[in-house]
């Protein structure tokens, strides 16, 4: 009578010692929280399953206990192949403390790898990752000395360098949807994204593995249109109906109908940014937009560009996309990042990365933690912090134009804005423009070879990548070149012969009203 429907405790008993387990989700959306919590509970009570290999494309967690953090126990995990670690600090610590084997691969590569595994192909052949830390000539994506096996290799194809990420079998895939019938037909009507659940399920089934789906509700058989079914029953072995608290739409909100397309909300509900360093950066970055641009916004600082576009009544002139699959609308932030308010469409994540990798993005706005004189950017690993690359490498290597956004220094930076001028009230403790970045997440050399347009926008200065070097092209009014810029860098940039002042309107309250 129950078909494939079982409880979480029964479901995780099918995961065996040494299995390779693929886990779905994106930051706080689409993660099968009921199932990962059940795996953790069983391990803490009984000591198994042990020595799992955990695979996931997008980072999943709340920065504390949820998501991938449930699986972060020495003994439970032997190896992790992940796209991002920032919101799963427990797993990051295991990697940094050399207690597990740990790899960091581009998010899009992992989402594509599921399709290659499903199709019985040898792996992913791509340019994505060349001359970054993922390149085997640097570290091959390995995060510590415990990690020794090469999972990515450099090859030549038709006279061009490529990276080859090899396939491996998936023993179990744990995914999430909204509704299932007794047979395991999974639909996604209340989810904020479909991600790669179909590719994961097919990869596991064709590896002779199992697929466990967490859902919010069980519905009658044959009551949904076949167009609603994201994962057909032939790919699903077991279905678990989750407790309500373990099936929030994202880790940020229990349910927002504007994320799933149930309703459209007015853009006027989005509050304007206060006039501070973030708004200055977002405004200056916004000025790089052109009409009809297809755009990607990274998490954190770049999210402000969408808010400025809304303030300036420019949202209708561009199409903002999110790597999780949303097209159009306004990207959500925080623990709902990956979702979008009022999306026009939501496609599977691997298809979004097909579009990105092929050069479909006109412009992308991304964060930066460290930048060096060669234009390299690090957002993945610095000091004792392991964030991971996420979709950063896919996006930064392939968009036609990249605008990196971040404050000039970090750790206590305070600014004043008066009379359309910027003044540094308290300088940040940490310089972000350093001689050599610790981790090459973005390769200035690769971008220079491609001839890509690359800019670096801060609250006080704007740089561009020119002939493989960082060139200062704009300075904020009120800022002293030597005191506030040169002395706060570990190298001296090339100073443009045509050094300009950043536009005055950026530093005023109210709308800029300077649409291009």
N, C-alpha and C positions, 0 to 999 in steps of 0.2 A: 504493500500500500504506500509506503514512504518512498519507493524508488531509490534515488541516490542520496536522499537526505539523511544526514547523520549529525551528531553533535561534534563540537570542536575537539573534545578529548578523544573521541573515537578517530577523528580525522588525522590528528597528528601521530597516532600510532602507526600510520602507514608510512611515515618518514623514518628511514632506517639509518643506522650508523654509517657514516661515510658517504651519504647521499649528496648530490649536487642539487641544491634547492634554489629555484628562481623565485624572486619575490616582487610583486607588482606594487606600484605606487609612485607618487611624485610629490615630494615635500610632505604635505599633510593631506593630500587627496588620493583616493583610490588604494590606500594601503589596507591589507587584510588584518586589521588590528586584533580581531578575535583569535585568529590563527597564530600570529606570531607571539601573542601573549600566552597562548596555550602551549606552544613549543617551549617557551621559557619556563613556564610552570612545571611542565613534565621534567625538564632537565634538572631544575632545582630540587624537585622531590625525589626523582629516581635516577638521576645521573645519565640519562639518555634522552634524545639521540646525541651521539658524539661525533666529533670530527667532520662536521658538515662543511661543504663548500657553498657559500652564499653568493648568489649572483643577483645584481639589481642594476637597472639603468640609471634612474634618477635617484637622488638622495631622498631618504624617507625618514622623517622623525620630527620631534618637537623641540629638539635641543636638550631634552632631559631624559625621558623614560620611554616614550612611545616609539613606534615604528621599528626600524632596524636595531634600535637600542635594546629591544627585548632579546635579541639574539647574541648580544655582545658578552659572551661568557667564554673564558678560556676553557677548552675541553668541549664545549658545545660546537665551537667553530674552529676549523682548521685553516680555512682559506676564505678570503673575500675577494671577489672581483666586482668592484662597485664604481659607479659613476661619480658619486659625491659622498663626502663624509661629514660635512659641516653640521648637519642637524642630527647626526648620530655620534655624539662625542664619545660615548662609551666604546663604540667600535673603533673610532679613531685612536683612542688611547691604547687599545690592544695592539693596533698597528704600530704606533709610535714606540710602545714598550717592547716591541719585537716578540709578542706572544702569539701572533698568528701570521700566516702568509697573507700579504695584502697587495692588491693591484688596484690602480686607478686608471681606468680607460675612459675615453670620451663617451658621454651619455648616448649620443647618436650611434656610435659604433656598437655599443651593447644592444641597443634596441634593434639594430640591423642584424646583429649576430643571431638573435632568436630566429629570424626568418631564414638565415643560412642553415642553422641547425635543423629547423623544420623541413627544409628542402633537401637535406642530406648532402649539402655542399661543404667544401673543405673549410670555409671561413670567409671573412670579409676582406676584400682587397680594396684599399682606399688610399687617398692622399692625406686623409685627416689624421693629424698627429705628427706629421713630418716636422723635424727640427724642434719639437717640443720635448718635454720630459718623457713622453710616451715612446718616442723614437728609440729603438734599441741601441743606437749610438750614444744615447745619454743614459737612460735607465730602463727603458722598455716598460714603463708604467709601474715598476716595482717600487714599493714604499719603504722597505726595510731590508736588512741583511738576511733575515730569515727567508725571504722570498727569492728563490733562485731559478725556478723553471721559466724558460722563455716562452711566453704566450703570444708575442708579437715579433715579427721578423721583417727585415728590410729586403725588398725584392726589386727587380727591374722588369718593367713590362712595356714593350714598345718603346724602349729607350728612356722611359721615365721611372723615377723612383716612386715606389709605393710601399705601404705598410700592409702586412698580412697578419690579421688577427685570426688565430685558428679556432675552429669549432670544437665543442666538447659536448657529451651527452648531458641532458637535463633529466634527473631522476624524478623530480617533483616540481611542479609549478603551483604556487599559491597565489590566486588572483581574487579580484573583487568585482561584483556587479551590484545592481539594485534588486532585480527580481529573477526568480528561477521557478520553473515548474518541477514536477517530480523527476523528470527525465534529465534535467540539467541544462535546459536552454536558458542562457544568461542574457538579460537585457540591462541597459545602462541608463535608464531614463532620468534618474535623480543624481547621477554622477556628474562631476565637473569635467571629466575627460575619460576617454576609452583607453588612452595610453597604448601599451602593447600587449593587452591581455590576450588577444587572439593569437598573435605570434608566439607568445609564451606557451599557451595551451598546445598549439600545434608542435612546438619544439619538444615539449615533454612527451606528447603522445607518440611522435615519430622517433623518440629516443627510448621507446618502450617504458616510459615513466608514467606517473600519475598526475592528474590535475584536480586540485581541490579549490572550489570556488566559495568565497564568503559572500552572502547576500543579505539584504535588509529584510526581504519578505519572500514568501512562497505564494505563487499564484496558481490558478487553475490551468490545467493543460489546454493548449490550443485556444488561448484567449488573447494572444498578442499577435500583431502582424509579423510575418516573417522578416520584414525590414527592420524590426526592432531588435532582432536577436544578434548580438555582437559575437557571442561564443556559442556555437551550436552544441547540442547534447553529445554528439559523437566525440567531442574533444574533452568532455568533463566526466570525471569518475565519481566525485563526491561533492555534495553541496552542504554547507553549514549556514544555518540562519543565525545571524549575529545578535547579540544583545545590543540594545539601542545605543548604549554608551560607547560601544566599540565600532560603531558604524556612522560616525559623523561624516558629513560630506567632505570636510577638510578638518585638519586639527585646529583650525581657527574658528569655524562656525559649524553648528549642527546641521543647518540646511539653509542655503540661500537660493531661492528659485531663479534668481538672475544668473547664476552660474550654469545652470543646466538648461536654460532656455525656456523655462516654464513661463516666466514673465520678463518684461523689459522694464528696467528702472530708469528714471530720468537721470541724466548725467549731472544735473544740478545738485544731486545729493552728495557729490564728491567735494569735500572741503578744499579750499585753496591752500597753497603752502604759505607759511609765514616767510617773510623776507629775511633769510639767513643764508648760510653758505650752501646749503642744499638747493635752495631755490635759485641762487646765482648759477650754480653748476647746471642745474636742469634747464634754466632759461638759455644759457649759452649753448648747451648741447641742442636744444630745440631749434635753434637758428640754423642748424645744418639740415633740417628737414626740407624736402621739396614736395610739391603737390603730387599726389598719387603714389607716394613711396610705400613700399612694403617693408615693414619695420619689425625688429625684434628688440625687446627690452630685457636686460638682465635683472636679477634680483638685487634689492637694496637701492643704492643711490640712483641707478638708471630708471627706477620706477617713477621717479619724479618727472621725467619727460612726458609721460602720459598725462599727469596732472596739469602740467603747463599747457599741453596741447588742448586740454579741456578748458582751462582758463581762457585761452586765446581763441576759443571757438574754432579749433583747427582739426578736431577729431575726424570730421567728415572728409577731410582732404587726404587722409592717410589710412593705411590698413595696418593695424598693430597685430602681430602674431606672437604666440607663446609656443615654445618648443614642445610643450605637453600636447599641443594639437589645436588650441583655440585660434580662430581667425576672426579678426574684427573685434569690436568692443573695447573694453578698457581692462588691462590686466589687473588682477588682484595682487595684494602684497602680503608680507608676513607669512604666517602659516597657511595662508590660502594661495600663496604663489603657485602659478601653474594654471589656476582657474582664471576666468575673465567674466566681468560683468557684460551682459548683452552680447555674447559672441554671435557672429553671423553663421558660423559653422564650427564644428569640432571634428577633426579627423584623427586617425590613429597616429601616435607619435612617430613610428618609423617612416610614415609617409611625409610627415612634417620635416623630418631630417633629410629625406630624399630631396625635398625642395631646397632646404638650406644648403646641403652639401653640393648641390648642382649650381649654386650661385644665384638662387632666386631672390634672396634678400637684397633690397636696395641699400639699406643702412641698418646698423645694429648699434645699440648703446649698451656698453658693458662696464662693469666695475673694474677697479684696479687697486691692488694692495701694495705692490711694489713695481717700480718702473726703473729701467736703467738707461744708460747713454745710448745703447743700441736699439732702443725702442721695445725691448722685451718686457713683457708684463707677467707678473706672478699673482695669481689669485688662489693657488692650490695648496701650497705648503710653505709656511714661513715660521721660523722659530719653533715653538712648541705647539703650533696650531696646524692641524691637518683639515683642510676644507675639501680638497678635491676639485676636479675641473668641471664636472657636470657637462652641460652642453656648450661650455665656453669655447672649447677648441673647434668644434664643428662650426660654430657661428663665426668666430673671429677669423678663421682661415678662409671663409667662403663668401661673406657678405661683400658687396661692392665697396662699401665704405664702413669704417669702424670708428666710433667715438667712444673712447674710454673716459669714464667719469669718476672722479674721486677728489677728496680734499687733498690739499698740498702736503699737509702733515697730519698725523693722527695722535690721539691720546691727549685730550684736553684742549684742543683748538677752540678758541673763542674769537669771534669777529664782531665788529661794529660797522654799521652801514649808515652813513650820514651824508646828506647833500650829494647823493649819487656817487659817493666814494666809499671804498673799502679800507678798513683799518684793522690790523691784527691786534686784538686786545690781549690775548694769551696764546703763545705759539704751542703747537702740539709737541708732545715729547718725542715722537718717532718720525724721522725723516722717511718719506716714501720714495724719493728719487735717489736711488743708491747706485753704486758703481756696477754691481752685477747682481741680478736677481737670484734668489736661492733656488727657485724652480721656474723653468721656462714653460709657462702655460700658453703664452702667445709669443711667437718667434718674429722679431723684427726683421731678421734676415730673410725668412720665408716670405713675409709680406713685401719686402723690398724687391725680391726677385719677381714676385707676381705683379708689382706695380700698383698695389692696393693703396687707396687713400686712407691714411690713419691719422687720427687726431687724439689728443690727450687734453681733457678739459678739467681744470680745477677752479676754485673760487677766485684765484688771484692771477692765474697765468694759463695760457693756451699754447700747446706745442703741436707740431706735426712731425711725422716721420719723413725725413728728407735725406736721400742718399745714405740710408742706413744709420743715420744719427738723429738725435732728438733736437729739433730746432724750435726755439721760442719765437712765437709769432704775434702774441697779444699779451698785454699786461693790464690788470685792473686799475682804474683810476684810484689814486690814493696810495698805491703800493710802490715801495721803493725797490728798484731792480736789484741792487746789491744786498740790501739788508733783508728783504722779505722773500727774495727768490734765490739768488745765487748762493747766499750763505746758508740756506736751508736745503741745499742739495749736496750730495757727495761727489758730484761731477759738475763741470761747467758745460751747459748746453751750447749749441750753436745759436748765436743771436741773429735773428733775421735783420737784414739791412733795411727792411721795410716794417720794423716793429710797430704794431698798431696798439691803440687803446681799445679795450673791450667796450662794447656799445653802452652808452650812458643809460639807456632804458632798462638794462638788466638790473640796475641798482636802485630802481625807483619802485615805490608802491603802486598798486593798480596794474592794469593790463599794459603790456608793452605795445600792442597794436602795431607790430612791425612784420606782419606776415609777408613771406616772400612770394 
